[in-house]
Amino acid sequence: MHVTAQPLWRSILGTMLVGLAGAASIALPADAAPFACPKIASQLVFAQEAEPTGMDMHFSTAVSTRAITMNFMETLIARAENNEVVPMLADNWSESADHLTFTFKLRPGIVFHNGQPMTSADVLASYERYIRLGLGVATISKVAALSAPDPLTFVVQLPQPAPSYIEDLSSFLIPLVIYPASERDKPGNKVNPIGTGPFRLVEWIPDSHVTLARYPGYQQRTDSDDATGFGGSKAACVERVIARSVKEPAARVAGLETGAFDGVESLPTKDAARLKSNPKLRIIEQKNFTMPVMAPNLKKSPTDKLEIRQAIQAALDLDAILDAATDGAYVLQPSFQYPGTPYHTDAGKAFYGQHNLDRARALLKQGNYRGEEVVLLTNTDYDWMYTEGLVMAEQLKAVGINAKLMVVDWPTSREIRTKQTDKWNIYFTGWTTGPGIGPRDAVADVLPPTNMQNLPEPDPVLMAAWGDLLNRMDLDGRREAFARVQNRLHEQAYIYKMGDISRFTATKATVRNFKPYRITRFYNVWLDGN
């Protein structure tokens, strides 16, 4: 059986991805005119909110890393704007009648940034590397065999049918980007970041900037006329991109107003409202962009006790926390999926947003709390996370919890979270990409191998629900399984969800065709008068 991307959407995924995306599929015309840059500008300077944690996309869940790397790295298949699975480096793919074999045909003529042609051997090596160390390996590693029978064919054989396989492979939470085969055995964050995208990496100066350069050898897709999500037709319309790490919100605002920056990744809510009337700027609100969450450490006292975690959960005044952190650009709702999406559910709502101080004190007593320190690990790169930590610390002190803030930068925070689990009790982060992809990616960080809250051993109730979410063939069964996952996360206080917050992005009015997405996309963007 041989099918192109759009028939595959209907015949293989069926209601699975319709349930995920809640949107009709889009056709990719075979002979569309690819995107053409109206002009090539010399330089685009963009202020990013946070420092990348590395350049190895197999080995990072950080949006700050993805926001840079996904402008020069690409995947076999990708997600369109409406979450439909579309081809990227693959030209098309097919599924066997028994649902055990997927065959990917690669686009000919693709060249890595080092001038080496990309073949199926590179795809095979990248897949094998991802299985070895990829942080999103939990699902796509379940393969019986991988093979590259010819230079443009890559074959995956599964041990049993997996209804979520194509969905998981196309995920951009921790994307399986394609490196040259020579990088297969490199350790995490030690890979040479050579990609196939419209830009190539020139330099990364930590705590300063990343420079990308237009790659003249880039081969566009010709079956669409613009970029869509991480797919479609891409082109570099500037010779050079300088992405500066500008952690201070006031500095990003000042740089935008003075013209030092052509665009900024994130603006504070009040500044975004003020600057909307400036005709020289364009302000864009991205609603439901991030779910702020806090992960308790289940291996460190006192948050290793259920009663203590539930006491913290009961004490939180989420309105007060998010109002201070976002200047009102938020909504409260208990689901790990956004409202209006097929998997949205209020399961576990009884545990969410309680603000019940008496219950919190009673649970502390039940848990035999003796004033142990509860360390809140937050960071200065994301101002809203820092503010959340400040407000939460005072709320916990109000019920008798000895809360202490540990404030570091974002990369250090992530390092402490994974390698110094004896130093913290609650880790502040945000699920920026996961909830925008679907139910599995929405909660992947809570489960092995990422396991951000250091679950000492698998919870059989949680893992049974997770297994059903991955393996049930029917959409209703997967929805019910996700509701059970969500309820268990709230019930056991494995994660504290805050709410859904907006992000405000801005550019100069002279920046054309800039379309915010789940990363800052520099491709297909040009500048007037430059």
Sequence and secondary structure as in RCSB ss.txt:
>XXXX:A:sequence
MHVTAQPLWRSILGTMLVGLAGAASIALPADAAPFACPKIASQLVFAQEAEPTGMDMHFSTAVSTRAITMNFMET
LIARAENNEVVPMLADNWSESADHLTFTFKLRPGIVFHNGQPMTSADVLASYERYIRLGLGVATISKVAALSAPD
PLTFVVQLPQPAPSYIEDLSSFLIPLVIYPASERDKPGNKVNPIGTGPFRLVEWIPDSHVTLARYPGYQQRTDSD
DATGFGGSKAACVERVIARSVKEPAARVAGLETGAFDGVESLPTKDAARLKSNPKLRIIEQKNFTMPVMAPNLKK
SPTDKLEIRQAIQAALDLDAILDAATDGAYVLQPSFQYPGTPYHTDAGKAFYGQHNLDRARALLKQGNYRGEEVV
LLTNTDYDWMYTEGLVMAEQLKAVGINAKLMVVDWPTSREIRTKQTDKWNIYFTGWTTGPGIGPRDAVADVLPPT
NMQNLPEPDPVLMAAWGDLLNRMDLDGRREAFARVQNRLHEQAYIYKMGDISRFTATKATVRNFKPYRITRFYNV
WLDGN
>XXXX:A:secstr
    HHHHIIIIITHHHHHHH S      TT      S  EEEEEEEESS  S S GGG   HHHHHHHTTT  B
SEEE TTS EEESSEEEEEE TTS EEEEEE TT B TTS B  HHHHHHHHHHHHHH TTHHHHT  SEEEEEE
TTEEEEE SS  TTHHHHHT SSS  B   GGGTT  TT S     SSEEEEEEETTTEEEEEE TT    SS S
SEETTEE     EEEEEEEE   HHHHHHHHHHTS SEEEEE HHHHHHHTT TTEEEEEEEEEEEEEEEE TTS
TTTTSHHHHHHHHHH  HHHHHHHHHTT EE    SS TTSTT   TTGGGSS   HHHHHHHHHHTT    EEE
EEEESSSHHHHHHHHHHHHHHHHTT EEEEEEE HHHHHHHHHH TTS SEEEEEESSHHHH HHHHHGGGSTTT
 TT  SS  HHHHHHHHHHHH SSHHHHHHHHHHHHHHHHHTTS EE  EEEEEEEEETTEES    SS   TT 
EETT 
